[in-house]
Amino acid sequence: MTRTVALRASALFIVLTVVFGAIGLGSHAVAAEAFVLISASVCALMLAFAVASPAPAAVPVRVRRHRP
């Protein structure tokens, strides 16, 4: 998993956590609270993947020039 993919997935799970949190506050259902906890834990996992994965770096290439 690349850093970009992990950050995009984390943003998606942040949105899901906010939506499920709003539903949970409105309904006081146990299932909605469970969805918030699951979404928050997956979001934290994706953020951990984003921090742990290396950033893309340029590979040094040796260039030889032919001089007459």
A tleap script that builds the chain and sets N, CA, C and O, in Angstrom:
source leaprc.protein.ff14SB
mol = sequence {
  NMET THR ARG THR VAL ALA LEU ARG ALA SER
  ALA LEU PHE ILE VAL LEU THR VAL VAL PHE
  GLY ALA ILE GLY LEU GLY SER HIE ALA VAL
  ALA ALA GLU ALA PHE VAL LEU ILE SER ALA
  SER VAL CYS ALA LEU MET LEU ALA PHE ALA
  VAL ALA SER PRO ALA PRO ALA ALA VAL PRO
  VAL ARG VAL ARG ARG HIE ARG CPRO
}
set mol.1.N position { 0.850 -1.164 0.000 }
set mol.1.CA position { 0.000 0.000 0.000 }
set mol.1.C position { 0.900 1.231 0.000 }
set mol.1.O position { 1.821 1.332 0.810 }
set mol.2.N position { 0.638 2.145 -0.889 }
set mol.2.CA position { 1.436 3.359 -0.958 }
set mol.2.C position { 0.882 4.401 0.002 }
set mol.2.O position { -0.231 4.273 0.513 }
set mol.3.N position { 1.669 5.416 0.231 }
set mol.3.CA position { 1.268 6.472 1.162 }
set mol.3.C position { 0.025 7.198 0.658 }
set mol.3.O position { -0.862 7.527 1.446 }
set mol.4.N position { -0.045 7.448 -0.632 }
set mol.4.CA position { -1.198 8.155 -1.196 }
set mol.4.C position { -2.483 7.353 -1.019 }
set mol.4.O position { -3.525 7.907 -0.671 }
set mol.5.N position { -2.404 6.071 -1.256 }
set mol.5.CA position { -3.588 5.211 -1.096 }
set mol.5.C position { -4.021 5.174 0.363 }
set mol.5.O position { -5.216 5.224 0.656 }
set mol.6.N position { -3.073 5.089 1.271 }
set mol.6.CA position { -3.414 5.047 2.693 }
set mol.6.C position { -4.037 6.359 3.153 }
set mol.6.O position { -4.964 6.347 3.963 }
set mol.7.N position { -3.547 7.481 2.654 }
set mol.7.CA position { -4.130 8.768 3.047 }
set mol.7.C position { -5.526 8.947 2.462 }
set mol.7.O position { -6.408 9.501 3.118 }
set mol.8.N position { -5.731 8.482 1.232 }
set mol.8.CA position { -7.074 8.559 0.648 }
set mol.8.C position { -8.052 7.669 1.411 }
set mol.8.O position { -9.186 8.073 1.671 }
set mol.9.N position { -7.625 6.472 1.764 }
set mol.9.CA position { -8.497 5.573 2.531 }
set mol.9.C position { -8.779 6.154 3.916 }
set mol.9.O position { -9.893 6.037 4.427 }
set mol.10.N position { -7.784 6.770 4.513 }
set mol.10.CA position { -7.979 7.388 5.820 }
set mol.10.C position { -9.000 8.521 5.737 }
set mol.10.O position { -9.844 8.664 6.621 }
set mol.11.N position { -8.922 9.325 4.679 }
set mol.11.CA position { -9.897 10.406 4.513 }
set mol.11.C position { -11.305 9.840 4.343 }
set mol.11.O position { -12.269 10.395 4.871 }
set mol.12.N position { -11.422 8.742 3.610 }
set mol.12.CA position { -12.725 8.105 3.440 }
set mol.12.C position { -13.264 7.608 4.778 }
set mol.12.O position { -14.448 7.777 5.070 }
set mol.13.N position { -12.411 7.000 5.586 }
set mol.13.CA position { -12.876 6.495 6.873 }
set mol.13.C position { -13.150 7.618 7.867 }
set mol.13.O position { -13.963 7.446 8.775 }
set mol.14.N position { -12.492 8.760 7.715 }
set mol.14.CA position { -12.828 9.918 8.560 }
set mol.14.C position { -14.250 10.378 8.244 }
set mol.14.O position { -15.032 10.677 9.146 }
set mol.15.N position { -14.573 10.430 6.953 }
set mol.15.CA position { -15.931 10.820 6.559 }
set mol.15.C position { -16.950 9.818 7.098 }
set mol.15.O position { -17.996 10.213 7.615 }
set mol.16.N position { -16.651 8.526 6.980 }
set mol.16.CA position { -17.569 7.510 7.510 }
set mol.16.C position { -17.727 7.627 9.021 }
set mol.16.O position { -18.828 7.455 9.544 }
set mol.17.N position { -16.641 7.916 9.721 }
set mol.17.CA position { -16.716 8.068 11.171 }
set mol.17.C position { -17.606 9.247 11.549 }
set mol.17.O position { -18.392 9.155 12.492 }
set mol.18.N position { -17.488 10.345 10.824 }
set mol.18.CA position { -18.323 11.516 11.109 }
set mol.18.C position { -19.795 11.205 10.821 }
set mol.18.O position { -20.671 11.582 11.599 }
set mol.19.N position { -20.063 10.527 9.722 }
set mol.19.CA position { -21.453 10.187 9.388 }
set mol.19.C position { -22.043 9.248 10.434 }
set mol.19.O position { -23.146 9.481 10.928 }
set mol.20.N position { -21.307 8.180 10.773 }
set mol.20.CA position { -21.819 7.246 11.780 }
set mol.20.C position { -21.912 7.909 13.153 }
set mol.20.O position { -22.794 7.567 13.941 }
set mol.21.N position { -21.019 8.848 13.451 }
set mol.21.CA position { -21.111 9.570 14.716 }
set mol.21.C position { -22.365 10.429 14.781 }
set mol.21.O position { -23.022 10.505 15.819 }
set mol.22.N position { -22.695 11.079 13.664 }
set mol.22.CA position { -23.920 11.883 13.631 }
set mol.22.C position { -25.152 11.008 13.776 }
set mol.22.O position { -26.101 11.372 14.471 }
set mol.23.N position { -25.140 9.859 13.123 }
set mol.23.CA position { -26.272 8.927 13.262 }
set mol.23.C position { -26.359 8.411 14.702 }
set mol.23.O position { -27.449 8.287 15.262 }
set mol.24.N position { -25.203 8.114 15.289 }
set mol.24.CA position { -25.190 7.611 16.662 }
set mol.24.C position { -25.684 8.632 17.665 }
set mol.24.O position { -26.371 8.280 18.624 }
set mol.25.N position { -25.337 9.907 17.453 }
set mol.25.CA position { -25.830 10.936 18.366 }
set mol.25.C position { -27.334 11.149 18.214 }
set mol.25.O position { -28.022 11.473 19.182 }
set mol.26.N position { -27.835 10.968 17.006 }
set mol.26.CA position { -29.260 11.178 16.769 }
set mol.26.C position { -30.130 10.030 17.233 }
set mol.26.O position { -31.275 10.245 17.631 }
set mol.27.N position { -29.606 8.806 17.190 }
set mol.27.CA position { -30.471 7.667 17.473 }
set mol.27.C position { -30.168 6.968 18.797 }
set mol.27.O position { -31.030 6.263 19.322 }
set mol.28.N position { -28.996 7.140 19.335 }
set mol.28.CA position { -28.572 6.482 20.572 }
set mol.28.C position { -28.666 4.962 20.464 }
set mol.28.O position { -28.966 4.278 21.442 }
set mol.29.N position { -28.409 4.445 19.270 }
set mol.29.CA position { -28.461 2.998 19.060 }
set mol.29.C position { -27.084 2.405 19.327 }
set mol.29.O position { -26.064 3.049 19.082 }
set mol.30.N position { -27.062 1.203 19.820 }
set mol.30.CA position { -25.802 0.521 20.122 }
set mol.30.C position { -25.060 0.187 18.828 }
set mol.30.O position { -23.831 0.245 18.784 }
set mol.31.N position { -25.793 -0.156 17.792 }
set mol.31.CA position { -25.164 -0.500 16.515 }
set mol.31.C position { -24.442 0.701 15.917 }
set mol.31.O position { -23.364 0.546 15.344 }
set mol.32.N position { -25.015 1.893 16.038 }
set mol.32.CA position { -24.371 3.092 15.502 }
set mol.32.C position { -23.075 3.384 16.256 }
set mol.32.O position { -22.092 3.818 15.654 }
set mol.33.N position { -23.068 3.154 17.548 }
set mol.33.CA position { -21.853 3.347 18.331 }
set mol.33.C position { -20.769 2.353 17.910 }
set mol.33.O position { -19.587 2.695 17.862 }
set mol.34.N position { -21.178 1.133 17.611 }
set mol.34.CA position { -20.223 0.128 17.143 }
set mol.34.C position { -19.639 0.527 15.794 }
set mol.34.O position { -18.447 0.331 15.558 }
set mol.35.N position { -20.467 1.087 14.897 }
set mol.35.CA position { -19.964 1.541 13.602 }
set mol.35.C position { -18.946 2.668 13.758 }
set mol.35.O position { -17.964 2.727 13.018 }
set mol.36.N position { -19.177 3.553 14.713 }
set mol.36.CA position { -18.231 4.650 14.967 }
set mol.36.C position { -16.900 4.080 15.450 }
set mol.36.O position { -15.841 4.511 14.993 }
set mol.37.N position { -16.941 3.138 16.349 }
set mol.37.CA position { -15.706 2.549 16.859 }
set mol.37.C position { -14.956 1.782 15.775 }
set mol.37.O position { -13.729 1.852 15.701 }
set mol.38.N position { -15.677 1.061 14.945 }
set mol.38.CA position { -15.029 0.327 13.858 }
set mol.38.C position { -14.417 1.293 12.852 }
set mol.38.O position { -13.276 1.104 12.432 }
set mol.39.N position { -15.153 2.316 12.465 }
set mol.39.CA position { -14.631 3.292 11.502 }
set mol.39.C position { -13.421 4.030 12.056 }
set mol.39.O position { -12.451 4.261 11.335 }
set mol.40.N position { -13.472 4.397 13.319 }
set mol.40.CA position { -12.347 5.104 13.925 }
set mol.40.C position { -11.107 4.219 14.008 }
set mol.40.O position { -9.992 4.692 13.791 }
set mol.41.N position { -11.293 2.950 14.317 }
set mol.41.CA position { -10.140 2.057 14.408 }
set mol.41.C position { -9.522 1.789 13.034 }
set mol.41.O position { -8.300 1.716 12.909 }
set mol.42.N position { -10.354 1.643 12.010 }
set mol.42.CA position { -9.817 1.453 10.659 }
set mol.42.C position { -9.135 2.724 10.168 }
set mol.42.O position { -8.123 2.654 9.470 }
set mol.43.N position { -9.674 3.878 10.524 }
set mol.43.CA position { -9.046 5.154 10.168 }
set mol.43.C position { -7.673 5.265 10.822 }
set mol.43.O position { -6.713 5.691 10.179 }
set mol.44.N position { -7.573 4.892 12.076 }
set mol.44.CA position { -6.276 4.926 12.759 }
set mol.44.C position { -5.293 3.946 12.128 }
set mol.44.O position { -4.101 4.237 12.029 }
set mol.45.N position { -5.782 2.801 11.706 }
set mol.45.CA position { -4.932 1.820 11.035 }
set mol.45.C position { -4.417 2.358 9.704 }
set mol.45.O position { -3.243 2.175 9.381 }
set mol.46.N position { -5.265 3.012 8.936 }
set mol.46.CA position { -4.837 3.591 7.654 }
set mol.46.C position { -3.835 4.723 7.864 }
set mol.46.O position { -2.894 4.870 7.084 }
set mol.47.N position { -4.030 5.516 8.906 }
set mol.47.CA position { -3.052 6.566 9.206 }
set mol.47.C position { -1.709 5.962 9.616 }
set mol.47.O position { -0.655 6.502 9.281 }
set mol.48.N position { -1.748 4.854 10.334 }
set mol.48.CA position { -0.504 4.175 10.697 }
set mol.48.C position { 0.207 3.636 9.457 }
set mol.48.O position { 1.432 3.713 9.362 }
set mol.49.N position { -0.555 3.090 8.507 }
set mol.49.CA position { 0.035 2.642 7.244 }
set mol.49.C position { 0.644 3.815 6.480 }
set mol.49.O position { 1.710 3.683 5.879 }
set mol.50.N position { -0.033 4.962 6.503 }
set mol.50.CA position { 0.481 6.130 5.788 }
set mol.50.C position { 1.789 6.623 6.395 }
set mol.50.O position { 2.693 7.047 5.675 }
set mol.51.N position { 1.887 6.567 7.709 }
set mol.51.CA position { 3.117 7.010 8.368 }
set mol.51.C position { 4.242 5.993 8.169 }
set mol.51.O position { 5.404 6.371 8.020 }
set mol.52.N position { 3.898 4.712 8.168 }
set mol.52.CA position { 4.908 3.664 8.083 }
set mol.52.C position { 5.439 3.445 6.667 }
set mol.52.O position { 6.573 2.997 6.496 }
set mol.53.N position { 4.639 3.753 5.661 }
set mol.53.CA position { 5.090 3.501 4.292 }
set mol.53.C position { 6.072 4.584 3.855 }
set mol.53.O position { 5.913 5.752 4.208 }
set mol.54.N position { 7.076 4.196 3.095 }
set mol.54.CA position { 8.087 5.182 2.682 }
set mol.54.C position { 7.527 6.128 1.627 }
set mol.54.O position { 6.681 5.760 0.811 }
set mol.55.N position { 8.021 7.336 1.672 }
set mol.55.CA position { 7.629 8.320 0.669 }
set mol.55.C position { 8.365 8.019 -0.629 }
set mol.55.O position { 9.511 7.568 -0.602 }
set mol.56.N position { 7.722 8.263 -1.758 }
set mol.56.CA position { 8.411 8.008 -3.021 }
set mol.56.C position { 9.611 8.940 -3.166 }
set mol.56.O position { 9.517 10.140 -2.910 }
set mol.57.N position { 10.722 8.377 -3.573 }
set mol.57.CA position { 11.944 9.166 -3.724 }
set mol.57.C position { 12.510 8.942 -5.117 }
set mol.57.O position { 12.313 7.894 -5.733 }
set mol.58.N position { 13.209 9.944 -5.587 }
set mol.58.CA position { 13.835 9.842 -6.896 }
set mol.58.C position { 15.038 8.901 -6.814 }
set mol.58.O position { 15.777 8.904 -5.830 }
set mol.59.N position { 15.217 8.119 -7.836 }
set mol.59.CA position { 16.334 7.195 -7.899 }
set mol.59.C position { 17.473 7.884 -8.642 }
set mol.59.O position { 17.285 8.339 -9.770 }
set mol.60.N position { 18.647 7.966 -8.027 }
set mol.60.CA position { 19.753 8.630 -8.718 }
set mol.60.C position { 20.229 7.794 -9.905 }
set mol.60.O position { 20.432 6.585 -9.794 }
set mol.61.N position { 20.397 8.455 -11.023 }
set mol.61.CA position { 20.839 7.790 -12.245 }
set mol.61.C position { 22.107 8.484 -12.733 }
set mol.61.O position { 22.160 9.707 -12.855 }
set mol.62.N position { 23.113 7.681 -13.005 }
set mol.62.CA position { 24.376 8.234 -13.486 }
set mol.62.C position { 24.262 8.465 -14.993 }
set mol.62.O position { 23.906 7.560 -15.748 }
set mol.63.N position { 24.567 9.681 -15.410 }
set mol.63.CA position { 24.483 10.041 -16.816 }
set mol.63.C position { 25.892 10.196 -17.357 }
set mol.63.O position { 26.704 10.949 -16.820 }
set mol.64.N position { 26.161 9.478 -18.417 }
set mol.64.CA position { 27.476 9.573 -19.066 }
set mol.64.C position { 27.329 10.376 -20.354 }
set mol.64.O position { 26.475 10.097 -21.195 }
set mol.65.N position { 28.154 11.336 -20.471 }
set mol.65.CA position { 28.139 12.157 -21.700 }
set mol.65.C position { 29.389 11.831 -22.513 }
set mol.65.O position { 30.505 11.769 -21.997 }
set mol.66.N position { 29.157 11.633 -23.769 }
set mol.66.CA position { 30.279 11.370 -24.664 }
set mol.66.C position { 30.841 12.704 -25.143 }
set mol.66.O position { 30.146 13.504 -25.768 }
set mol.67.N position { 32.088 12.915 -24.841 }
set mol.67.CA position { 32.744 14.154 -25.299 }
set mol.67.C position { 33.780 13.797 -26.362 }
set mol.67.O position { 34.634 12.936 -26.149 }
set mol.68.N position { 33.696 14.456 -27.485 }
set mol.68.CA position { 34.677 14.131 -28.561 }
set mol.68.C position { 36.053 14.703 -28.319 }
set mol.68.O position { 36.955 14.506 -29.133 }
savepdb mol mol.pdb
quit
